[in-house]
Amino acid sequence: MKWNELRKIAEAHGWRLWRNGSSHDIYRHPDKKEVLLIGRHGKEEIKNGTFNKLKKQIGF
């Protein structure tokens, strides 16, 4: 999966852009206390370990 696709899925699950970091966008969810870091790497593939961690955080 690519970073842009993951960003769209996160936004569809209720995550909203909170602010921009130096190389990552920081998202927050209204029902959760944690933050979600999504890299600004565009069309680059996400590595498997990183993808599994983010998938668990997003909730899909």
PQR file of N, CA, C, O and H, with PARSE charges and radii, in Angstrom:
ATOM      1  N   MET A   1       0.848  -1.170   0.000 -0.4000 1.5000
ATOM      2  CA  MET A   1       0.000   0.000   0.000 -0.0000 2.0000
ATOM      3  C   MET A   1       0.894   1.235   0.000  0.5500 1.7000
ATOM      4  O   MET A   1       1.990   1.225   0.560 -0.5500 1.4000
ATOM      5  N   LYS A   2       0.417   2.276  -0.626 -0.4000 1.5000
ATOM      6  CA  LYS A   2       1.166   3.523  -0.712 -0.0000 2.0000
ATOM      7  C   LYS A   2       0.702   4.500   0.376  0.5500 1.7000
ATOM      8  O   LYS A   2      -0.402   4.372   0.905 -0.5500 1.4000
ATOM      9  H   LYS A   2      -0.473   2.284  -1.081  0.4000 1.0000
ATOM     10  N   TRP A   3       1.547   5.463   0.696 -0.4000 1.5000
ATOM     11  CA  TRP A   3       1.245   6.425   1.755 -0.0000 2.0000
ATOM     12  C   TRP A   3      -0.012   7.229   1.444  0.5500 1.7000
ATOM     13  O   TRP A   3      -0.804   7.504   2.346 -0.5500 1.4000
ATOM     14  H   TRP A   3       2.443   5.567   0.266  0.4000 1.0000
ATOM     15  N   ASN A   4      -0.208   7.610   0.181 -0.4000 1.5000
ATOM     16  CA  ASN A   4      -1.400   8.387  -0.175 -0.0000 2.0000
ATOM     17  C   ASN A   4      -2.680   7.592   0.053  0.5500 1.7000
ATOM     18  O   ASN A   4      -3.688   8.145   0.491 -0.5500 1.4000
ATOM     19  H   ASN A   4       0.435   7.386  -0.552  0.4000 1.0000
ATOM     20  N   GLU A   5      -2.640   6.302  -0.243 -0.4000 1.5000
ATOM     21  CA  GLU A   5      -3.817   5.451  -0.037 -0.0000 2.0000
ATOM     22  C   GLU A   5      -4.130   5.327   1.448  0.5500 1.7000
ATOM     23  O   GLU A   5      -5.294   5.368   1.847 -0.5500 1.4000
ATOM     24  H   GLU A   5      -1.821   5.852  -0.599  0.4000 1.0000
ATOM     25  N   LEU A   6      -3.084   5.176   2.272 -0.4000 1.5000
ATOM     26  CA  LEU A   6      -3.284   5.061   3.717 -0.0000 2.0000
ATOM     27  C   LEU A   6      -3.880   6.342   4.286  0.5500 1.7000
ATOM     28  O   LEU A   6      -4.732   6.291   5.172 -0.5500 1.4000
ATOM     29  H   LEU A   6      -2.138   5.143   1.948  0.4000 1.0000
ATOM     30  N   ARG A   7      -3.444   7.473   3.790 -0.4000 1.5000
ATOM     31  CA  ARG A   7      -3.976   8.768   4.239 -0.0000 2.0000
ATOM     32  C   ARG A   7      -5.480   8.847   3.984  0.5500 1.7000
ATOM     33  O   ARG A   7      -6.231   9.288   4.853 -0.5500 1.4000
ATOM     34  H   ARG A   7      -2.752   7.515   3.069  0.4000 1.0000
ATOM     35  N   LYS A   8      -5.924   8.426   2.810 -0.4000 1.5000
ATOM     36  CA  LYS A   8      -7.350   8.453   2.469 -0.0000 2.0000
ATOM     37  C   LYS A   8      -8.151   7.519   3.365  0.5500 1.7000
ATOM     38  O   LYS A   8      -9.256   7.862   3.786 -0.5500 1.4000
ATOM     39  H   LYS A   8      -5.314   8.068   2.104  0.4000 1.0000
ATOM     40  N   ILE A   9      -7.606   6.341   3.662 -0.4000 1.5000
ATOM     41  CA  ILE A   9      -8.292   5.381   4.533 -0.0000 2.0000
ATOM     42  C   ILE A   9      -8.407   5.945   5.948  0.5500 1.7000
ATOM     43  O   ILE A   9      -9.455   5.819   6.580 -0.5500 1.4000
ATOM     44  H   ILE A   9      -6.708   6.063   3.321  0.4000 1.0000
ATOM     45  N   ALA A  10      -7.343   6.562   6.446 -0.4000 1.5000
ATOM     46  CA  ALA A  10      -7.365   7.138   7.798 -0.0000 2.0000
ATOM     47  C   ALA A  10      -8.425   8.235   7.889  0.5500 1.7000
ATOM     48  O   ALA A  10      -9.168   8.296   8.868 -0.5500 1.4000
ATOM     49  H   ALA A  10      -6.491   6.665   5.932  0.4000 1.0000
ATOM     50  N   GLU A  11      -8.498   9.087   6.892 -0.4000 1.5000
ATOM     51  CA  GLU A  11      -9.494  10.152   6.902 -0.0000 2.0000
ATOM     52  C   GLU A  11     -10.907   9.598   6.816  0.5500 1.7000
ATOM     53  O   GLU A  11     -11.833  10.166   7.395 -0.5500 1.4000
ATOM     54  H   GLU A  11      -7.894   9.037   6.097  0.4000 1.0000
ATOM     55  N   ALA A  12     -11.081   8.498   6.103 -0.4000 1.5000
ATOM     56  CA  ALA A  12     -12.399   7.863   6.020 -0.0000 2.0000
ATOM     57  C   ALA A  12     -12.809   7.243   7.354  0.5500 1.7000
ATOM     58  O   ALA A  12     -14.002   7.097   7.622 -0.5500 1.4000
ATOM     59  H   ALA A  12     -10.329   8.036   5.633  0.4000 1.0000
ATOM     60  N   HIS A  13     -11.834   6.874   8.200 -0.4000 1.5000
ATOM     61  CA  HIS A  13     -12.113   6.301   9.516 -0.0000 2.0000
ATOM     62  C   HIS A  13     -12.188   7.363  10.612  0.5500 1.7000
ATOM     63  O   HIS A  13     -12.206   7.019  11.794 -0.5500 1.4000
ATOM     64  H   HIS A  13     -10.866   6.993   7.982  0.4000 1.0000
ATOM     65  N   GLY A  14     -12.234   8.641  10.247 -0.4000 1.5000
ATOM     66  CA  GLY A  14     -12.458   9.695  11.227 -0.0000 2.0000
ATOM     67  C   GLY A  14     -11.221  10.441  11.682  0.5500 1.7000
ATOM     68  O   GLY A  14     -11.341  11.366  12.485 -0.5500 1.4000
ATOM     69  H   GLY A  14     -12.220   8.921   9.287  0.4000 1.0000
ATOM     70  N   TRP A  15     -10.039  10.084  11.208 -0.4000 1.5000
ATOM     71  CA  TRP A  15      -8.818  10.794  11.585 -0.0000 2.0000
ATOM     72  C   TRP A  15      -8.756  12.113  10.816  0.5500 1.7000
ATOM     73  O   TRP A  15      -9.029  12.147   9.616 -0.5500 1.4000
ATOM     74  H   TRP A  15      -9.942   9.333  10.556  0.4000 1.0000
ATOM     75  N   ARG A  16      -8.400  13.189  11.502 -0.4000 1.5000
ATOM     76  CA  ARG A  16      -8.319  14.514  10.884 -0.0000 2.0000
ATOM     77  C   ARG A  16      -6.926  15.090  11.078  0.5500 1.7000
ATOM     78  O   ARG A  16      -6.292  14.889  12.114 -0.5500 1.4000
ATOM     79  H   ARG A  16      -8.178  13.161  12.477  0.4000 1.0000
ATOM     80  N   LEU A  17      -6.460  15.810  10.065 -0.4000 1.5000
ATOM     81  CA  LEU A  17      -5.143  16.428  10.127 -0.0000 2.0000
ATOM     82  C   LEU A  17      -5.115  17.446  11.258  0.5500 1.7000
ATOM     83  O   LEU A  17      -5.942  18.356  11.308 -0.5500 1.4000
ATOM     84  H   LEU A  17      -6.975  15.974   9.223  0.4000 1.0000
ATOM     85  N   TRP A  18      -4.167  17.285  12.152 -0.4000 1.5000
ATOM     86  CA  TRP A  18      -4.031  18.185  13.288 -0.0000 2.0000
ATOM     87  C   TRP A  18      -2.958  19.223  12.994  0.5500 1.7000
ATOM     88  O   TRP A  18      -3.183  20.422  13.159 -0.5500 1.4000
ATOM     89  H   TRP A  18      -3.496  16.545  12.111  0.4000 1.0000
ATOM     90  N   ARG A  19      -1.777  18.753  12.555 -0.4000 1.5000
ATOM     91  CA  ARG A  19      -0.708  19.676  12.178 -0.0000 2.0000
ATOM     92  C   ARG A  19       0.323  18.941  11.341  0.5500 1.7000
ATOM     93  O   ARG A  19       0.302  17.715  11.235 -0.5500 1.4000
ATOM     94  H   ARG A  19      -1.594  17.779  12.421  0.4000 1.0000
ATOM     95  N   ASN A  20       1.220  19.708  10.752 -0.4000 1.5000
ATOM     96  CA  ASN A  20       2.290  19.138   9.940 -0.0000 2.0000
ATOM     97  C   ASN A  20       3.581  19.115  10.738  0.5500 1.7000
ATOM     98  O   ASN A  20       3.975  20.121  11.327 -0.5500 1.4000
ATOM     99  H   ASN A  20       1.237  20.704  10.838  0.4000 1.0000
ATOM    100  N   GLY A  21       4.236  17.966  10.755 -0.4000 1.5000
ATOM    101  CA  GLY A  21       5.558  17.867  11.341 -0.0000 2.0000
ATOM    102  C   GLY A  21       6.593  18.139  10.263  0.5500 1.7000
ATOM    103  O   GLY A  21       6.250  18.610   9.178 -0.5500 1.4000
ATOM    104  H   GLY A  21       3.916  17.148  10.276  0.4000 1.0000
ATOM    105  N   SER A  22       7.850  17.850  10.548 -0.4000 1.5000
ATOM    106  CA  SER A  22       8.891  18.123   9.564 -0.0000 2.0000
ATOM    107  C   SER A  22       8.819  17.163   8.382  0.5500 1.7000
ATOM    108  O   SER A  22       8.991  17.594   7.242 -0.5500 1.4000
ATOM    109  H   SER A  22       8.129  17.467  11.429  0.4000 1.0000
ATOM    110  N   SER A  23       8.574  15.887   8.614 -0.4000 1.5000
ATOM    111  CA  SER A  23       8.481  14.932   7.512 -0.0000 2.0000
ATOM    112  C   SER A  23       7.241  14.048   7.608  0.5500 1.7000
ATOM    113  O   SER A  23       7.077  13.131   6.803 -0.5500 1.4000
ATOM    114  H   SER A  23       8.434  15.536   9.540  0.4000 1.0000
ATOM    115  N   HIS A  24       6.369  14.308   8.579 -0.4000 1.5000
ATOM    116  CA  HIS A  24       5.147  13.527   8.767 -0.0000 2.0000
ATOM    117  C   HIS A  24       3.977  14.469   9.020  0.5500 1.7000
ATOM    118  O   HIS A  24       4.152  15.572   9.536 -0.5500 1.4000
ATOM    119  H   HIS A  24       6.503  15.053   9.233  0.4000 1.0000
ATOM    120  N   ASP A  25       2.795  14.021   8.651 -0.4000 1.5000
ATOM    121  CA  ASP A  25       1.568  14.721   9.022 -0.0000 2.0000
ATOM    122  C   ASP A  25       1.034  14.061  10.276  0.5500 1.7000
ATOM    123  O   ASP A  25       1.078  12.838  10.404 -0.5500 1.4000
ATOM    124  H   ASP A  25       2.653  13.124   8.231  0.4000 1.0000
ATOM    125  N   ILE A  26       0.533  14.854  11.194 -0.4000 1.5000
ATOM    126  CA  ILE A  26       0.065  14.356  12.475 -0.0000 2.0000
ATOM    127  C   ILE A  26      -1.459  14.452  12.498  0.5500 1.7000
ATOM    128  O   ILE A  26      -2.037  15.525  12.325 -0.5500 1.4000
ATOM    129  H   ILE A  26       0.497  15.848  11.089  0.4000 1.0000
ATOM    130  N   TYR A  27      -2.087  13.302  12.715 -0.4000 1.5000
ATOM    131  CA  TYR A  27      -3.544  13.204  12.701 -0.0000 2.0000
ATOM    132  C   TYR A  27      -4.049  12.901  14.104  0.5500 1.7000
ATOM    133  O   TYR A  27      -3.366  12.263  14.904 -0.5500 1.4000
ATOM    134  H   TYR A  27      -1.617  12.431  12.856  0.4000 1.0000
ATOM    135  N   ARG A  28      -5.264  13.373  14.386 -0.4000 1.5000
ATOM    136  CA  ARG A  28      -5.939  13.067  15.651 -0.0000 2.0000
ATOM    137  C   ARG A  28      -7.336  12.560  15.347  0.5500 1.7000
ATOM    138  O   ARG A  28      -7.943  12.893  14.329 -0.5500 1.4000
ATOM    139  H   ARG A  28      -5.819  13.891  13.735  0.4000 1.0000
ATOM    140  N   HIS A  29      -7.822  11.741  16.270 -0.4000 1.5000
ATOM    141  CA  HIS A  29      -9.188  11.216  16.168 -0.0000 2.0000
ATOM    142  C   HIS A  29      -9.965  11.773  17.348  0.5500 1.7000
ATOM    143  O   HIS A  29      -9.438  11.807  18.460 -0.5500 1.4000
ATOM    144  H   HIS A  29      -7.330  11.470  17.097  0.4000 1.0000
ATOM    145  N   PRO A  30     -11.210  12.214  17.143 -0.5600 1.5000
ATOM    146  CA  PRO A  30     -11.977  12.806  18.243  0.2800 2.0000
ATOM    147  C   PRO A  30     -12.255  11.850  19.399  0.5500 1.7000
ATOM    148  O   PRO A  30     -12.458  12.302  20.526 -0.5500 1.4000
ATOM    149  N   ASP A  31     -12.269  10.537  19.149 -0.4000 1.5000
ATOM    150  CA  ASP A  31     -12.594   9.567  20.194 -0.0000 2.0000
ATOM    151  C   ASP A  31     -11.375   8.923  20.841  0.5500 1.7000
ATOM    152  O   ASP A  31     -11.516   8.161  21.797 -0.5500 1.4000
ATOM    153  H   ASP A  31     -12.104  10.170  18.234  0.4000 1.0000
ATOM    154  N   LYS A  32     -10.173   9.217  20.331 -0.4000 1.5000
ATOM    155  CA  LYS A  32      -8.963   8.573  20.837 -0.0000 2.0000
ATOM    156  C   LYS A  32      -7.970   9.609  21.323  0.5500 1.7000
ATOM    157  O   LYS A  32      -7.963  10.742  20.843 -0.5500 1.4000
ATOM    158  H   LYS A  32     -10.057   9.836  19.553  0.4000 1.0000
ATOM    159  N   LYS A  33      -7.122   9.221  22.285 -0.4000 1.5000
ATOM    160  CA  LYS A  33      -6.145  10.149  22.841 -0.0000 2.0000
ATOM    161  C   LYS A  33      -4.821  10.135  22.085  0.5500 1.7000
ATOM    162  O   LYS A  33      -4.050  11.092  22.156 -0.5500 1.4000
ATOM    163  H   LYS A  33      -7.128   8.300  22.676  0.4000 1.0000
ATOM    164  N   GLU A  34      -4.561   9.049  21.364 -0.4000 1.5000
ATOM    165  CA  GLU A  34      -3.279   8.932  20.670 -0.0000 2.0000
ATOM    166  C   GLU A  34      -3.278   9.734  19.368  0.5500 1.7000
ATOM    167  O   GLU A  34      -4.331  10.118  18.858 -0.5500 1.4000
ATOM    168  H   GLU A  34      -5.187   8.272  21.306  0.4000 1.0000
ATOM    169  N   VAL A  35      -2.091   9.976  18.850 -0.4000 1.5000
ATOM    170  CA  VAL A  35      -1.938  10.649  17.566 -0.0000 2.0000
ATOM    171  C   VAL A  35      -1.431   9.643  16.544  0.5500 1.7000
ATOM    172  O   VAL A  35      -0.846   8.622  16.904 -0.5500 1.4000
ATOM    173  H   VAL A  35      -1.236   9.664  19.264  0.4000 1.0000
ATOM    174  N   LEU A  36      -1.653   9.931  15.294 -0.4000 1.5000
ATOM    175  CA  LEU A  36      -1.269   9.062  14.189 -0.0000 2.0000
ATOM    176  C   LEU A  36      -0.287   9.827  13.311  0.5500 1.7000
ATOM    177  O   LEU A  36      -0.598  10.923  12.845 -0.5500 1.4000
ATOM    178  H   LEU A  36      -2.129  10.761  15.001  0.4000 1.0000
ATOM    179  N   LEU A  37       0.887   9.265  13.082 -0.4000 1.5000
ATOM    180  CA  LEU A  37       1.895   9.891  12.233 -0.0000 2.0000
ATOM    181  C   LEU A  37       1.884   9.215  10.868  0.5500 1.7000
ATOM    182  O   LEU A  37       2.120   8.012  10.757 -0.5500 1.4000
ATOM    183  H   LEU A  37       1.139   8.374  13.461  0.4000 1.0000
ATOM    184  N   ILE A  38       1.608   9.999   9.833 -0.4000 1.5000
ATOM    185  CA  ILE A  38       1.610   9.479   8.471 -0.0000 2.0000
ATOM    186  C   ILE A  38       2.671  10.230   7.689  0.5500 1.7000
ATOM    187  O   ILE A  38       2.624  11.454   7.568 -0.5500 1.4000
ATOM    188  H   ILE A  38       1.417  10.977   9.923  0.4000 1.0000
ATOM    189  N   GLY A  39       3.625   9.484   7.161 -0.4000 1.5000
ATOM    190  CA  GLY A  39       4.728  10.078   6.421 -0.0000 2.0000
ATOM    191  C   GLY A  39       4.274  10.734   5.130  0.5500 1.7000
ATOM    192  O   GLY A  39       3.295  10.315   4.511 -0.5500 1.4000
ATOM    193  H   GLY A  39       3.662   8.489   7.259  0.4000 1.0000
ATOM    194  N   ARG A  40       4.997  11.763   4.736 -0.4000 1.5000
ATOM    195  CA  ARG A  40       4.723  12.440   3.473 -0.0000 2.0000
ATOM    196  C   ARG A  40       5.654  11.876   2.404  0.5500 1.7000
ATOM    197  O   ARG A  40       6.547  12.563   1.909 -0.5500 1.4000
ATOM    198  H   ARG A  40       5.792  12.103   5.238  0.4000 1.0000
ATOM    199  N   HIS A  41       5.425  10.611   2.062 -0.4000 1.5000
ATOM    200  CA  HIS A  41       6.278   9.941   1.095 -0.0000 2.0000
ATOM    201  C   HIS A  41       5.532   9.631  -0.193  0.5500 1.7000
ATOM    202  O   HIS A  41       6.067   8.958  -1.073 -0.5500 1.4000
ATOM    203  H   HIS A  41       4.699  10.052   2.464  0.4000 1.0000
ATOM    204  N   GLY A  42       4.301  10.117  -0.310 -0.4000 1.5000
ATOM    205  CA  GLY A  42       3.524  10.026  -1.534 -0.0000 2.0000
ATOM    206  C   GLY A  42       3.299   8.631  -2.075  0.5500 1.7000
ATOM    207  O   GLY A  42       2.583   7.828  -1.477 -0.5500 1.4000
ATOM    208  H   GLY A  42       3.867  10.664   0.405  0.4000 1.0000
ATOM    209  N   LYS A  43       3.920   8.348  -3.218 -0.4000 1.5000
ATOM    210  CA  LYS A  43       3.685   7.093  -3.935 -0.0000 2.0000
ATOM    211  C   LYS A  43       4.611   5.969  -3.492  0.5500 1.7000
ATOM    212  O   LYS A  43       4.591   4.888  -4.081 -0.5500 1.4000
ATOM    213  H   LYS A  43       4.501   9.001  -3.704  0.4000 1.0000
ATOM    214  N   GLU A  44       5.409   6.201  -2.480 -0.4000 1.5000
ATOM    215  CA  GLU A  44       6.324   5.181  -1.979 -0.0000 2.0000
ATOM    216  C   GLU A  44       5.544   4.119  -1.206  0.5500 1.7000
ATOM    217  O   GLU A  44       4.596   4.436  -0.487 -0.5500 1.4000
ATOM    218  H   GLU A  44       5.425   7.079  -2.001  0.4000 1.0000
ATOM    219  N   GLU A  45       5.943   2.874  -1.356 -0.4000 1.5000
ATOM    220  CA  GLU A  45       5.293   1.770  -0.643 -0.0000 2.0000
ATOM    221  C   GLU A  45       5.628   1.833   0.848  0.5500 1.7000
ATOM    222  O   GLU A  45       6.737   2.209   1.228 -0.5500 1.4000
ATOM    223  H   GLU A  45       6.712   2.616  -1.939  0.4000 1.0000
ATOM    224  N   ILE A  46       4.665   1.463   1.681 -0.4000 1.5000
ATOM    225  CA  ILE A  46       4.867   1.406   3.123 -0.0000 2.0000
ATOM    226  C   ILE A  46       5.456   0.039   3.460  0.5500 1.7000
ATOM    227  O   ILE A  46       4.996  -0.979   2.944 -0.5500 1.4000
ATOM    228  H   ILE A  46       3.764   1.158   1.372  0.4000 1.0000
ATOM    229  N   LYS A  47       6.453   0.012   4.309 -0.4000 1.5000
ATOM    230  CA  LYS A  47       7.045  -1.258   4.727 -0.0000 2.0000
ATOM    231  C   LYS A  47       6.035  -2.019   5.577  0.5500 1.7000
ATOM    232  O   LYS A  47       5.178  -1.420   6.226 -0.5500 1.4000
ATOM    233  H   LYS A  47       6.827   0.839   4.729  0.4000 1.0000
ATOM    234  N   ASN A  48       6.146  -3.360   5.564 -0.4000 1.5000
ATOM    235  CA  ASN A  48       5.142  -4.223   6.201 -0.0000 2.0000
ATOM    236  C   ASN A  48       4.961  -3.946   7.686  0.5500 1.7000
ATOM    237  O   ASN A  48       3.824  -3.847   8.150 -0.5500 1.4000
ATOM    238  H   ASN A  48       6.842  -3.847   5.037  0.4000 1.0000
ATOM    239  N   GLY A  49       6.035  -3.819   8.440 -0.4000 1.5000
ATOM    240  CA  GLY A  49       5.921  -3.580   9.875 -0.0000 2.0000
ATOM    241  C   GLY A  49       5.256  -2.258  10.186  0.5500 1.7000
ATOM    242  O   GLY A  49       4.409  -2.176  11.075 -0.5500 1.4000
ATOM    243  H   GLY A  49       6.958  -3.900   8.064  0.4000 1.0000
ATOM    244  N   THR A  50       5.635  -1.225   9.457 -0.4000 1.5000
ATOM    245  CA  THR A  50       5.035   0.096   9.640 -0.0000 2.0000
ATOM    246  C   THR A  50       3.562   0.063   9.266  0.5500 1.7000
ATOM    247  O   THR A  50       2.726   0.643   9.958 -0.5500 1.4000
ATOM    248  H   THR A  50       6.323  -1.291   8.734  0.4000 1.0000
ATOM    249  N   PHE A  51       3.249  -0.614   8.177 -0.4000 1.5000
ATOM    250  CA  PHE A  51       1.858  -0.714   7.736 -0.0000 2.0000
ATOM    251  C   PHE A  51       0.990  -1.406   8.771  0.5500 1.7000
ATOM    252  O   PHE A  51      -0.115  -0.947   9.064 -0.5500 1.4000
ATOM    253  H   PHE A  51       3.928  -1.086   7.614  0.4000 1.0000
ATOM    254  N   ASN A  52       1.483  -2.516   9.333 -0.4000 1.5000
ATOM    255  CA  ASN A  52       0.706  -3.247  10.341 -0.0000 2.0000
ATOM    256  C   ASN A  52       0.462  -2.406  11.584  0.5500 1.7000
ATOM    257  O   ASN A  52      -0.627  -2.450  12.155 -0.5500 1.4000
ATOM    258  H   ASN A  52       2.380  -2.888   9.096  0.4000 1.0000
ATOM    259  N   LYS A  53       1.461  -1.641  12.011 -0.4000 1.5000
ATOM    260  CA  LYS A  53       1.302  -0.774  13.178 -0.0000 2.0000
ATOM    261  C   LYS A  53       0.256   0.313  12.907  0.5500 1.7000
ATOM    262  O   LYS A  53      -0.616   0.565  13.739 -0.5500 1.4000
ATOM    263  H   LYS A  53       2.346  -1.605  11.548  0.4000 1.0000
ATOM    264  N   LEU A  54       0.349   0.950  11.744 -0.4000 1.5000
ATOM    265  CA  LEU A  54      -0.596   2.020  11.409 -0.0000 2.0000
ATOM    266  C   LEU A  54      -1.997   1.473  11.190  0.5500 1.7000
ATOM    267  O   LEU A  54      -2.979   2.122  11.550 -0.5500 1.4000
ATOM    268  H   LEU A  54       1.057   0.746  11.068  0.4000 1.0000
ATOM    269  N   LYS A  55      -2.098   0.296  10.609 -0.4000 1.5000
ATOM    270  CA  LYS A  55      -3.407  -0.336  10.395 -0.0000 2.0000
ATOM    271  C   LYS A  55      -4.101  -0.588  11.708  0.5500 1.7000
ATOM    272  O   LYS A  55      -5.308  -0.379  11.830 -0.5500 1.4000
ATOM    273  H   LYS A  55      -1.300  -0.231  10.317  0.4000 1.0000
ATOM    274  N   LYS A  56      -3.348  -1.038  12.693 -0.4000 1.5000
ATOM    275  CA  LYS A  56      -3.905  -1.292  14.032 -0.0000 2.0000
ATOM    276  C   LYS A  56      -4.339   0.013  14.695  0.5500 1.7000
ATOM    277  O   LYS A  56      -5.388   0.064  15.336 -0.5500 1.4000
ATOM    278  H   LYS A  56      -2.368  -1.208  12.594  0.4000 1.0000
ATOM    279  N   GLN A  57      -3.533   1.074  14.541 -0.4000 1.5000
ATOM    280  CA  GLN A  57      -3.888   2.370  15.118 -0.0000 2.0000
ATOM    281  C   GLN A  57      -5.141   2.950  14.478  0.5500 1.7000
ATOM    282  O   GLN A  57      -6.002   3.488  15.173 -0.5500 1.4000
ATOM    283  H   GLN A  57      -2.681   1.033  14.020  0.4000 1.0000
ATOM    284  N   ILE A  58      -5.247   2.844  13.157 -0.4000 1.5000
ATOM    285  CA  ILE A  58      -6.393   3.401  12.436 -0.0000 2.0000
ATOM    286  C   ILE A  58      -7.656   2.614  12.764  0.5500 1.7000
ATOM    287  O   ILE A  58      -8.726   3.198  12.936 -0.5500 1.4000
ATOM    288  H   ILE A  58      -4.548   2.406  12.592  0.4000 1.0000
ATOM    289  N   GLY A  59      -7.536   1.306  12.851 -0.4000 1.5000
ATOM    290  CA  GLY A  59      -8.689   0.494  13.220 -0.0000 2.0000
ATOM    291  C   GLY A  59      -9.375  -0.190  12.054  0.5500 1.7000
ATOM    292  O   GLY A  59     -10.601  -0.299  12.029 -0.5500 1.4000
ATOM    293  H   GLY A  59      -6.666   0.832  12.712  0.4000 1.0000
ATOM    294  N   PHE A  60      -8.595  -0.653  11.087 -0.4000 1.5000
ATOM    295  CA  PHE A  60      -9.195  -1.421   9.983 -0.0000 2.0000
ATOM    296  C   PHE A  60      -8.449  -2.712   9.778  0.5500 1.7000
ATOM    297  O   PHE A  60      -8.801  -3.495   8.896 -0.5500 1.4000
ATOM    298  H   PHE A  60      -7.599  -0.564  11.107  0.4000 1.0000
TER
END
